[in-house]
Amino acid sequence: MKVENTQVQMRKGILEYCILEIISRGEVYASDMLEELTSAKMIVVEGTLYPLLTRLKNAGLLDYSWVESTSGPPRKYYTLTATGTEFLDQLRHTWQELVDSTTFITNRKKSN
């Protein structure tokens, strides 16, 4: 068993949450999301991001608008819907529970 496989699965598990957090700050362009995710060492490529954004939009969590660009074609900017905001609030709660549980388990002393 390779540790890299488990690491990839862990990252995939929180990718949706991270994307929603980024979008929750305001309108955001997909390439800006990729840049932030990459800076945070969340290794993701366009082929992963765009289908996920489409799935989140189809689920009613995101909306987008086209904005004209002076340097090329129009850009699609994403925002959270009201449903997306509620969904993200639930994910934040779950994330905090997971952090607390993991911290509890990893900080336990070995019993003799």
Phi, psi and omega in degrees: 000132181261136180296330181300322179297317179293320178299317179298316180296322178296316179296316180300323182296332182250002182299314180300316179299313180298319179297315179296323177297316180298314182292332183295343181280349181139179181308134182216142179269144185304319182293331175291323175297314179302318180297314180293317179298318179294318178299328180273008181064026171267092187291114181213148180240166181305322181295343175264318186293310186297316176297325178294317177299319178297317179297317179294323177293315180297334178277357178084013182270335182235158169225167177215161175223150177269132179237129179298144180242140178282345185244027179154203182291165178301153180249146178264118179252132184260145173222160175278145170275174175300319177297320178297322178295316177297317179299315180297320177302320178293320178295322178299317179297314179297318179301315181296321176299317179295317178299313180298315180296316180295318178297317178302312183291315183286341179262000178292141176279148178291131178273144183270000000 
